[in-house]
């Protein structure tokens, strides 16, 4: 794994935020280590940062650095060793009718409308269900690295939008939102499988899935994709599938 002292990271600075309420575990405080200046986080730098457990939200690059908690585990899927389970295979077959189209990283009213519908249905009261257009742009449409925006549609409507970053040894799944109805469509599962196949076509060995928290129901789905590697004590290693 790359050291944070390696070029091109030597010109970057890292600062620790003040404590703030944790978004995933109740009654806990979180802190983040943040990279600055944003404009120096290019493809080369971000490829090293993501291997060190960092993640991107808009132009903001960070990793958890909490005082008393180490619940957030950066995870990635080893795509060549991945074999989908039965329910995952069903989701793959069920959604073969979707057409994937790579779009520019620009604001599209239809995308934003789907985003608001998704947030209101899946994450009501979480704050993001109130995101205005500017917050949406800052969160998903600002990037200093190579980012793909892919829309998935059927014959009647837009069904899903997914953003992923291209890094040196893989793809990093940034964010995906989709039509929450019908729930059994399995759009989220299909999207991860689609990204796995894209990694394979591009010859990239890993799909980075952000952070996994064993105690968080919101993160539970990531453990369904195996073999999953986690960054533990500075080393990427396979996680036990309990």
Protein Blocks (a to p, Z undefined) as FASTA:
>chain_A
ZZfkbccklmpccddddddddfkbghiacdddddddfklmcfklmmmmmmnopacehjbc
cddddfkbckbccddddfklpccdfklmmmmmmmmmpccddddddddfklmmmmmmmmmm
mmgoilpmmpcfklmmmmmmgcfbdcdddddddfkbcfbdcdddddfkbccdfbdcddfb
dfklommmmmmmmmmmmmmmnopabdcebjadfklmklmmmmmpccddddeehiacdddd
ZZ
